[in-house]
Amino acid sequence: MLLVSVFAACGNGFAGEYGHSVNGTWETIMTFKGNGEVELDMMGNIMVGKYEVKDGKVYITGGKGGQTQAFRIDEQGCIDGGMLFGTMCRKQ
């Protein structure tokens, strides 16, 4: 399984918690730090990685072998996490 981690640099609008509501309860999936680091919550296991935002995508690198995963950023600034994560928006 591809293990992914972190997002983009300062000033790109990515900071804080990204996730979605499940039955009225907020579920944080990714937490973007100000230093280019991201924490990814995978069913209670926290993975740490690096991220970069470019070309309308966030590239997260981490996990075994340092693999990189690209996620599309939609028009509302939410992240398309595909079937694994779903759509993740910034916590309000």
C-alpha positions in Angstrom: 0.0 0.0 0.0 1.2 3.4 -0.9 1.9 5.4 2.2 1.8 9.2 1.7 2.6 12.3 3.7 3.1 16.0 3.3 2.0 19.1 1.3 3.1 22.6 0.1 5.2 25.5 1.2 4.3 28.7 3.1 1.9 31.2 1.5 0.0 28.7 -0.7 -3.1 28.5 1.5 -2.5 25.1 2.8 -2.3 25.0 6.6 -4.3 23.4 9.3 -6.7 20.4 9.3 -8.2 18.9 6.2 -10.9 16.3 6.3 -14.7 15.9 6.3 -17.7 15.4 8.4 -18.9 11.8 9.0 -22.4 11.6 10.5 -22.0 15.1 11.9 -18.6 14.4 13.5 -15.4 16.1 12.0 -12.7 13.6 10.9 -9.3 15.1 10.3 -7.3 13.2 7.7 -4.4 15.5 6.9 -2.9 18.2 9.1 -0.6 20.6 7.2 2.2 22.3 9.2 3.8 25.6 8.3 7.2 24.0 7.7 6.2 21.9 4.6 5.4 18.9 6.8 2.0 17.1 6.9 0.6 14.5 9.2 -1.7 11.9 7.6 -4.1 10.0 9.8 -4.6 6.5 8.3 -7.2 4.8 10.5 -5.5 5.9 13.7 -1.9 5.5 12.5 -0.2 8.9 12.0 2.2 9.1 9.1 4.5 12.1 8.7 5.7 13.4 5.3 6.6 16.4 3.2 4.4 18.2 0.7 4.6 20.7 -2.2 1.8 22.4 -4.0 2.2 23.1 -7.8 0.1 22.9 -11.0 -3.2 22.6 -9.1 -2.1 19.6 -7.2 -0.6 18.8 -3.8 2.3 16.3 -3.9 2.9 14.4 -0.7 6.1 12.4 -0.2 6.7 9.9 2.5 6.2 6.3 3.7 8.3 3.4 2.8 10.6 4.2 -0.1 9.8 7.9 -0.1 7.1 7.5 -2.7 5.1 10.6 -3.9 1.4 10.8 -4.4 -0.4 13.6 -6.2 -3.8 14.9 -5.1 -5.9 17.3 -7.2 -7.1 20.6 -5.6 -10.6 21.5 -6.6 -12.1 25.0 -7.3 -13.1 25.4 -3.6 -9.6 24.6 -2.4 -10.5 21.1 -1.2 -8.3 18.1 -1.9 -9.6 15.2 -4.0 -8.4 12.1 -2.0 -10.0 9.6 -4.4 -11.6 6.4 -3.1 -9.2 6.1 -0.2 -9.7 9.5 1.5 -12.7 11.2 -0.3 -12.9 14.9 -0.6 -11.0 16.7 2.2 -11.7 20.4 2.9 -10.1 22.7 5.4 -11.7 22.7 8.9 -13.7 25.8 9.5 
